Structure formats: C-alpha cells, structure tokens
C-alpha cells in the first residue's frame, strides 16, 4: 500500500496485464452465469445467500477490470473518474466479498447436521437468511460512501499502479484491510472446524451409510474454495498492512484468480448441474420397469395375453366370513321361531279334530 505518489508509474508487462484482466473478466462472466442458473433453478427462494454471493463477486470483478474495457489498460494516467470508480469498488468490494463468503460459510455450517450439534450453532441459528443477505452491505456500504466522498473531494488521492488504481488515504485503507482481515480469519476458523467435523463424520459412517459421490464432491469443492480464498486474502491483507514496497506479480495474479476459482468450485452444485443438464438436453432418462421372460416373449411375438394376477384365494378358497348378530336380534329370531312352532301345533290339532268329527 503506497503512501506517497510516484512520479513515474511502471505499467506491468503485456502478458501480466492480459493474465490479470483475463482472470478477472473470466471470474465475472462465470459468476454471471452462476447467477442466471441459480435464478432459473427450482429452489430459488432458498438460495438468497448464494445469489447475493454471485452478485457481489460479479459486480466487484467487473468494475475491477474497468481499465480493460475502457481501453486504459496501458494508460499511465487514466481519467480521474475511472480511477475513482476503480478504487471505490475495489476497496468496498474487498470487504463485501469477505462478508459474503462468511455468510456462505455460516449458511453452510447451519445446514450441516453434524455442525448443528455444536455449541456455537446456537448463536449462528439466530441469524436467518435475510440477515446473511444484508450483512455484506452493512459492512461494505460505509466504506463505499467514505471512499467516494474523500476521493471526490481530493482527486490527488488516487493513482495508477502496475495493475490497477489505488488510493493514498491511509486511514481508510488500513480500516478496510483490517475489517476484511478479521472477517477472513473467521472464515478460516469456521472452515477448518467444519472440515474436521465432516472428516470425523465420514470416518464414522464408513461401511454403515452409503453416501452419494456427488455430495462428497460438492462438500470438498466448497471447503477448497473457502480455504483458498481465505488463505490468499489473509496473506495479502497482512502484506498490505505491513506496507511492503512495490507490487509483486505472483500474489496479485493469485488473488485475481479467486473469482475464477470460486466460479469453478461453485459450479459443482446439484441445482447448477441440473440446470445445465436441462438446458443442454442431458437429462437423465427414466429407467424402464423390469420385465420377465414371458412378457418379453409376448412382446416379441406381438400377442398380448390377459393380465392375470395370482393370489392365495385361487389356491386356498376361503369360506364366507361369519356375520355377527346383535343379542336383541337373536331374541327376536327365537320368538319368531316359537310363534311358527306354536302355529304349526295349532294347525295339527285343528286337523285332527276335524278328522274325528267326520268319523
């Protein structure tokens, strides 16, 4: 982080500039595609944190490459307006990217069952999705307004570096770097902790639970992204706080590749892969039901036999089920039988009397 203006600005070589802006623009376009795929997924209402992550990275990377798409990549003195836009978006976007990454880690932590059983999860569950979406803007908007006000008042605070534009406002630079560094330290802690929990869980589930390889691949991709982005961010923030002289090519290119790496690792996601398969026509075909040899023979011969279903009733015919009668109904039937019997007796007596009289 420079503290005084340099009269002669040494622009980086053409190959380094092409590599730097190529990585940034590729990451911006990749996050734009991820944003479109996520908005077209079925569970878009549950992906607010990821949508916010893609949007913030896309905007930050796009305006970070403003010197490229305004044809000022080789200009040692770009217009002040372009320099101010580059500095404001870069500095505030650095904090917002770190905050959105922490929001993704918290969302990932809360949605993991093994991590939800820890004591820290009781505090993380308080933050809902809307809070995680608003969190990056609460962190980044104050720096955005502060940089914009100070740089518009004094345009001499911005200058061109070998790769991008930077500011000479030491107070704001140190504050934004410290905030981003603290956030990324939390990301590193949660990422290492979550990795240990998941590794222990998979070790205990070995041979007992069958887990899809896509789930393990998605978890590994997320954890690798958090490690890569947090470690590179912490290293560069510490480098800027100690104010080492000059601009190193390798750390700058590595940090510029974080957007592209995030795109490649977040591409490994169930919703994204399903959307890609739907748009490209690679949907999985439904499996046909298993048929026996007789069905296959009937289908081949073109004769469709009747659909018989064998049951135990065909082998063991059952008797009709007994009908349960009420107790009052039984008494009524007995009385009716007695009446019939009495009538029959009276009929026999009357017939016998008639025979005797005739004799």
QUIPE-V549203 format. One record per pair of residues at least 12 apart in sequence whose ideal C-beta (glycine too) atoms are under 10 Angstrom apart, sorted by the first residue. I is the first residue (numbers start at 0). J is the second residue. Records with the same first field share a line. If there is no record, write none. Layout:
I: J, J
//
This chain:
0: 165, 166, 167, 169, 172, 173, 176, 238, 239, 240, 241, 242, 243, 244
1: 158, 160, 165, 166, 167, 169, 172, 242, 244, 245, 246
2: 167, 168, 169, 172, 242
3: 158, 167
4: 155, 156, 157, 158, 159, 167
5: 158, 159, 160
7: 75
8: 74, 75, 76, 158, 159, 160, 161
9: 75, 159, 160, 161, 245, 246
10: 72, 73, 74, 75, 159, 160, 161, 162
11: 72, 73, 160, 161, 162, 163, 246, 248, 251, 252
12: 161, 248
13: 72, 73
14: 248
15: 161, 162, 248, 249, 251, 252
16: 66, 67, 72, 73, 161, 162
17: 67, 72
18: 248, 251, 252, 255, 256
19: 63, 64, 66, 67, 72, 161, 162, 163, 248, 251, 252, 254, 255, 256
20: 63, 64, 66, 67, 68, 72, 162, 163, 255
21: 64, 67, 255, 256, 259
22: 60, 64, 251, 252, 253, 254, 255, 256, 257, 258, 259, 260
23: 59, 60, 61, 62, 63, 64, 67, 162, 163, 255, 256, 257, 258, 259
24: 60, 61, 63, 64, 67, 68, 258, 259
25: 60, 255, 256, 258, 259, 262, 263
26: 56, 57, 59, 60, 61, 63, 64, 255, 256, 257, 258, 259, 260, 261, 262, 263
27: 56, 57, 58, 59, 60, 61, 62, 63, 64, 258, 259, 262
28: 57, 60, 61, 258, 259, 262
29: 53, 56, 57, 60, 258, 259, 260, 261, 262, 263, 265, 266
30: 52, 53, 54, 55, 56, 57, 58, 59, 60, 61, 258, 259, 261, 262, 265
31: 53, 54, 56, 57, 58, 60, 61, 262
32: 53, 57, 262, 266, 271, 275
33: 49, 50, 52, 53, 54, 56, 57, 261, 262, 265, 266, 268, 271, 274
34: 49, 50, 51, 52, 53, 54, 56, 57
35: 53, 274, 278
36: 53, 266, 268, 270, 271, 272, 273, 274, 275, 277, 278
37: 49, 50, 52, 53, 54, 265, 268, 270, 271, 274
38: 50, 53, 274
39: 270, 271, 274, 277, 278
40: 268, 269, 270, 271, 273, 274, 277
41: 270, 273, 274
42: 269, 270
43: 270
44: 128
45: 106, 110, 128, 270
46: 106, 128, 268, 270
47: 102, 106, 127, 128, 129, 131, 132
48: 99, 102, 103, 104, 105, 106, 107, 128, 129, 130, 131, 132, 134, 135
49: 99, 102, 103, 106, 265, 268, 270, 271
50: 132
51: 95, 98, 99, 102, 103, 128, 131, 132, 133, 134, 135, 136
52: 95, 96, 98, 99, 100, 102, 103, 106, 131, 132, 135, 261, 265
53: 99, 261, 262, 265
54: 99, 135
55: 92, 95, 96, 98, 99, 100, 102, 135, 136, 139
56: 92, 95, 96, 99, 100, 257, 258, 261, 262, 265
57: 258, 262
58: 88, 92, 95, 96
59: 88, 89, 91, 92, 93, 95, 96, 99, 139, 258
60: 88, 92, 96, 255, 257, 258, 259, 261, 262
61: 88, 92, 258
62: 81, 84, 85, 87, 88, 89, 92
63: 85, 88, 89, 92, 93, 162, 163, 164, 255, 258
64: 85, 163, 255
65: 77, 81, 82, 84, 85, 88, 89, 163, 164
66: 81, 82, 85, 159, 162, 163, 164
69: 81, 84, 85
71: 85, 159, 164
72: 162
74: 159
75: 158, 159, 161
76: 158, 159
77: 157, 159, 164
79: 150, 151, 154, 155, 157, 164
80: 151, 154, 157
81: 157, 159, 164
82: 150, 154, 156, 157, 158, 159, 163, 164, 165, 166
83: 146, 147, 149, 150, 151, 154, 156, 157, 164, 166
84: 147, 150, 157, 164
85: 157, 159, 163, 164, 165, 166
86: 146, 147, 150, 156, 157, 158, 163, 164, 165, 166, 167, 168, 171, 172
87: 142, 143, 144, 145, 146, 147, 148, 149, 150, 151, 157, 164, 166
88: 139, 143, 146, 147
89: 146, 163, 164, 165, 166, 175
90: 139, 142, 143, 145, 146, 150, 165, 166, 168, 171, 172, 174, 175, 176, 179
91: 136, 138, 139, 140, 141, 142, 143, 144, 145, 146, 147, 171, 175
92: 135, 139, 142, 143, 175, 179
93: 139, 142, 175, 176, 178, 179, 182, 183, 232, 235, 236, 239, 254
94: 135, 138, 139, 140, 141, 142, 143, 174, 175, 176, 177, 178, 179, 180, 182
95: 134, 135, 136, 137, 138, 139, 140, 142, 143, 179, 182
96: 135, 139, 179, 182, 183, 228, 232, 257, 258, 261
97: 135, 138, 139, 175, 178, 179, 180, 181, 182, 183, 184, 185, 186, 228, 229, 232, 233, 236
98: 131, 133, 134, 135, 136, 137, 138, 139, 178, 179, 182, 183, 186
99: 131, 132, 134, 135, 136, 138, 139, 182
100: 135, 182, 183, 185, 186, 190, 224, 225, 228, 229, 232, 257, 261
101: 131, 134, 135, 138, 181, 182, 183, 184, 185, 186, 189, 225, 229
102: 126, 128, 130, 131, 132, 133, 134, 135, 182, 186
103: 131, 186, 221, 224, 225, 261, 265
104: 123, 185, 186, 187, 188, 189, 190, 192, 193, 221, 222, 224, 225, 229
105: 120, 123, 124, 126, 130, 131, 134, 185, 186, 189
106: 123, 126, 128, 131, 132
107: 189, 190, 193, 218, 221, 222, 225
108: 120, 123, 124, 189, 190, 192, 193, 196
109: 123, 124, 126, 127, 128, 131
111: 193, 196, 197, 200, 218
112: 196, 200
113: 193, 196, 197, 199, 200, 201, 203, 204
114: 189, 192, 193, 196, 197, 200
116: 196
117: 192, 193, 196
119: 188, 189, 192
123: 189
134: 182
135: 182
138: 175, 178, 179, 182
139: 175, 178, 179
141: 174, 175, 178
142: 171, 174, 175, 178, 179
145: 168, 170, 171, 174, 175
146: 166, 168, 171, 172, 175
149: 166, 168, 170, 171
150: 166, 167, 168, 171
153: 166, 167, 168
155: 167
156: 168, 169, 171
160: 245, 246, 251
161: 245, 246, 247, 248, 251
162: 246, 248, 251, 252, 255
163: 246, 251, 255
165: 239, 246
169: 242
172: 239, 240, 242
173: 239, 240, 242
175: 236, 239
176: 235, 236, 237, 238, 239, 240
177: 236, 239, 240
178: 236
179: 232, 233, 235, 236, 239
180: 232, 233, 235, 236, 237, 239, 240
181: 236
182: 229, 232, 236
183: 225, 228, 229, 230, 231, 232, 233, 234, 235, 236
184: 229, 232, 233, 236
185: 229
186: 225, 226, 228, 229, 230, 232, 233
187: 225, 226, 228, 229, 230, 232, 233
188: 229
189: 225, 229
190: 221, 222, 223, 224, 225, 226, 228, 229, 230
191: 222, 225, 226, 229
193: 218, 221, 222, 225
194: 218, 219, 222, 223, 225, 226
197: 215, 218, 219, 222
198: 222
201: 215, 218
211: 269
213: 267, 268, 269, 272
214: 269
216: 267, 268
217: 264, 265, 267, 268, 269, 271, 272
218: 267
219: 264, 267
220: 263, 264, 265, 266, 267, 268
221: 264, 265, 267, 268
222: 264
223: 260, 263, 264, 267
224: 257, 260, 261, 262, 263, 264, 265, 267
225: 261, 264
227: 253, 256, 257, 260, 261, 264
228: 254, 257, 258, 260, 261, 264
229: 257
231: 250, 253, 254, 255, 256, 257, 260
232: 254, 257
234: 250, 253, 254
235: 247, 250, 251, 253, 254, 257
236: 254
238: 250, 254
//
